């Protein structure tokens, strides 16, 4: 099962959301980093996110792609924050509080074969995000405040 993790801040402009990128709409001038070929004959999917580290609340878009298999392929997403599942090749989700989350997408092809990808994301307070990413601290004032976590296991 492929997994992509949040890059260790502050080393990661790639995959790190700026305040504008954290609220970008799906497909809005974002270059998706998805594989183009399967690694073997088994049904395989790939998935990516518009950000892996962002200030909470963070609106993040996700995209999945079948690399092989029998069409049509369906995609089911869970976000690791207790929210309802969503379906579709491209989805957008808001992570309202600070924490580390594992988003999982399961692809199912027309023959019932499944493939799964996990994406590990981290959200931070606006102040921590601004400090770790190294942007102007005045920008923290422009970011919305995170919502307190209702799930004790959602924070590291």
N, C-alpha and C positions, 0 to 999 in steps of 0.2 A: 504494500500500500504506500504510494508516494506521499510524502509529507513535506510541506514548505513551512519553515519557521520564520518568525519575526526576526529580522536582522538585529544584531546587538547594537543598540544605540551607543554612541553617536556616530558610528561608522557607516551609516547606511542611507544616503539620499535615495537610492533605488529602493522602492517599496515603502518609503516613509512618506506619510501624508503631510503635506503642508496644510494650513487651514483651508485653502482653496481646494486642494486635491481630496481632502477628507469629505467634501460634499459634492464631488463631481458626479454627474449623471452617468449611467452606464454608456460606454462607448464614446464618451465625450473627450476627444483628443487623448485617449489613453492607449498606449501600445501594450496589448496583452502579451505576456510571456508564456505562450502555450506550446507544447511539443507538437511536432508535425507528423511524427511516425510512432507507431507502437514499437515497444522493445521486443515483443515476441508475438506468437500467434494467438495468445489469449486476448479476449476482449479487454480493451484498455481505454481509460479516459485520462484527461489532464484537466487541471483547473488552476485559476489564478485569482488574485484579489487586487483591487486598486491600491490598497495599502496593507501593510503588515504591522505597522506601528503608527498610532495616531492619537490625537487628544480626544478624550471622551467629552461629550457624546460624539461618536464617529460614525458617519454614514459611509459605508463601504460597499462597493459593487463587486460581484463575483461572476465569473464566467467559467463554464465547463465546456469541454469539447470531446467528442468520441474520436479516438485515433483509429479505430477499426470497428468491426462488429456489424450486425445486421440492423439497418434502420427500420423503423424510427427508434431513436434512443431517448429515454426519459431521464430526467435528473431530479433527485430529491436532496434537499439541503437541510442540515441542522447546524445551529450556530453556537452551541455550547453555553448559551446564556439563559436557557429555560424558555425561550420564545417558541412559538409554533413552527413546525416545518414549513418549508416553501418548496415550490417546484419550478423548473424551467431551466433553460440553458444559461440565462443571465438573470441574476437576482440582486437586489440591493437590500442591505440590512443596516439598522442603526444599533450600535453597541452603546448603551446609555451610561454605563458606569465603568470605572477603572478596573482593569483586570486582564487576565490572560485567557483567551478563548480558543477552542479548537473547533473550526468550522469543517464539517464533513459533507462531502457530496458523494452520493451513490448514483452511478449511471447504470441503467438497465436497458439492454438492447431487445430487439423484437423476438429473439430466441430465449429470453430470460436470463442471459448471462449478465453478471454484475461486475462492476469495477468501482473502487472507492479511492478518493483522494482526501487527505486531511490537510488543512491550512491552519497554521498556528498564528494567532494575531494577539497583539498586546495594545491596550489602550492605557493612557496615562492622564494625570491631571494636566490641564493646560500649562501650568507653570513648569512641571517636570518636562513636558514635551518641548517647550520653548528652550529650556536650559540644555537638554540632551541633544537636541537637533542643532542648537547654536544659532537660532534666529533672534531677531530683535525682541527683547522682553516685553516691549510695548504691545507686541502682537498677542500676548497672553490675555490682555484685556479685551481683545476682540473675540475671543473664543468663548462659547457657552460653557457653563459649569456642568460637570458630570452629575448624574443622579446617584444617590447612595445605593449601593448594591443590595438587592433583596436576597441574594444567595451568598451565604458565607463562603462557599467553595469557589466563587467566581473571582476572588482576589488572591494574588500570590501571597 
